[in-house]
Amino acid sequence: MSNYTYRDYRPGDEIALNKIYKDTFLEFMDPAIEPEGVENFLKAIQPEVIIQRLIEGKRSIIVAECKTGIVGAVETKDGNHISMLFIDKSHHRQGIAKELMLQAINRFREINPNLQTIILNSSKYAIPFYEKLGFVCTGPERKRNSVLSTPMEMNVSNQMT
């Protein structure tokens, strides 16, 4: 039996999410990221900015938690885009990221049963993880807001199990 439960974001979660996003990003970020990119990312994960994204709509967050609190989250947008996936370092390799991705994909399918592809922009660090799930790179690494990422997509018919 899993030590983790999964649920939708609740008001107040943004504090824990900010910490997980920040700590994980700083631990595993590409050393080639420019200081401006780090600053832009840290601004984008401020609790009030997380709340604003959710208020503006077409976004959702599924969190993973254990008895000590929130340990990971997947943030989605537009019914087919994984915009953030972060797991606290001490909980890596426990199946949390895969389960969060499965839940996000199932949510996308509930919204749009005819969904064909799911997209995301991956850091260099996460590409092997996403490839194991069935994502493929769809273009070269690119810079947006001074942060490097590689566009990836997955055909939903090839969904991981």
C-alpha positions in Angstrom: 0.0 0.0 0.0 1.2 3.4 -0.9 2.4 5.9 1.7 1.1 8.7 -0.5 -2.3 10.2 -1.3 -3.2 12.3 -4.2 -5.7 15.2 -4.3 -6.6 18.5 -5.9 -5.0 21.7 -4.8 -6.6 23.4 -1.8 -6.2 27.0 -0.7 -3.2 27.2 1.6 -1.2 24.6 -0.4 0.7 27.3 -2.3 3.1 27.8 0.6 4.3 24.1 0.5 4.2 24.2 -3.3 6.5 27.2 -3.4 9.0 25.4 -1.2 9.0 22.2 -3.2 9.2 24.0 -6.6 12.0 26.3 -5.4 14.1 23.6 -3.6 13.8 21.1 -6.4 14.5 23.7 -9.1 17.6 25.0 -7.4 18.9 21.5 -6.6 18.4 20.1 -10.2 18.6 23.2 -12.4 20.8 23.2 -15.5 24.0 25.1 -14.6 23.6 26.9 -17.9 20.5 28.8 -16.8 21.2 32.4 -16.6 20.7 34.3 -13.4 17.7 36.1 -15.0 16.2 32.7 -15.7 16.5 31.7 -12.1 15.0 35.0 -11.0 12.1 34.6 -13.5 11.3 31.1 -12.3 11.4 32.1 -8.6 9.0 35.0 -9.4 6.6 32.6 -11.2 6.4 30.2 -8.2 5.6 32.8 -5.5 2.5 31.8 -3.6 0.4 34.7 -4.8 1.4 34.0 -8.4 0.4 30.3 -8.1 -3.0 31.5 -6.7 -3.4 34.0 -9.6 -2.7 31.3 -12.2 -5.4 29.1 -10.7 -7.9 32.0 -10.5 -7.3 32.9 -14.1 -8.5 29.4 -15.0 -7.6 26.6 -17.3 -5.0 25.5 -14.7 -5.2 22.8 -12.1 -2.8 21.3 -9.6 -2.8 17.8 -8.2 -0.7 17.3 -5.1 0.9 14.2 -3.6 1.1 14.1 0.2 2.2 11.8 3.0 1.8 12.1 6.7 4.4 14.9 6.8 2.6 17.0 4.2 2.8 17.8 0.5 5.8 16.1 -1.2 5.0 16.8 -4.9 2.7 18.3 -7.4 1.8 18.4 -11.1 0.4 21.7 -12.5 -1.5 21.5 -15.7 -3.0 24.0 -18.1 -5.1 24.2 -21.2 -6.4 20.7 -20.9 -3.3 19.1 -22.5 -0.2 20.8 -21.1 2.0 19.7 -18.1 3.4 23.0 -17.0 5.2 21.9 -13.8 6.1 18.6 -12.1 8.2 18.7 -9.0 8.8 16.1 -6.3 10.7 16.8 -3.1 14.2 15.3 -3.4 13.7 13.1 -0.4 10.7 11.4 -2.1 12.3 10.8 -5.5 12.1 7.3 -7.0 9.0 6.4 -5.1 6.6 6.5 -8.1 5.1 9.8 -7.1 5.9 11.6 -10.4 4.6 8.8 -12.5 1.3 8.6 -10.5 0.9 12.4 -10.7 1.3 12.2 -14.5 -1.2 9.4 -14.7 -3.7 11.4 -12.7 -3.1 14.5 -14.9 -3.5 12.4 -18.1 -6.8 10.9 -16.8 -8.0 14.4 -15.9 -7.2 15.6 -19.4 -9.1 12.7 -20.9 -12.1 13.5 -18.7 -12.1 17.0 -20.1 -11.5 16.0 -23.7 -12.2 12.3 -24.6 -10.8 13.0 -28.1 -7.5 14.2 -26.8 -4.6 13.2 -29.1 -1.4 14.6 -27.5 -0.1 15.9 -24.3 2.7 18.5 -24.3 5.3 19.8 -22.0 8.6 21.7 -21.9 11.3 19.7 -20.1 14.5 20.6 -18.3 17.6 18.6 -19.4 17.4 16.8 -16.1 13.8 15.5 -16.6 14.0 14.4 -20.3 14.9 10.7 -19.5 12.0 10.5 -17.0 9.5 11.8 -19.6 11.0 9.6 -22.3 10.3 6.5 -20.1 6.7 7.6 -19.9 6.4 7.8 -23.7 7.1 11.4 -24.4 9.3 12.3 -27.4 11.3 15.5 -28.1 9.6 17.6 -30.7 12.2 20.2 -31.2 15.5 21.6 -30.1 16.2 23.1 -26.7 15.0 26.7 -26.5 15.2 29.6 -24.2 12.0 31.3 -22.8 12.2 33.9 -20.1 15.9 33.0 -19.9 15.1 29.3 -18.9 16.2 26.5 -21.2 13.7 23.7 -22.0 13.0 21.1 -24.6 9.5 20.7 -26.1 8.1 17.2 -25.8 4.8 15.5 -26.5 3.1 12.2 -26.0 0.5 10.5 -28.1 -2.3 9.6 -25.7 -2.7 6.3 -27.4 0.8 5.5 -26.1 -0.1 6.4 -22.6 2.0 4.9 -19.9 0.5 2.4 -17.5 
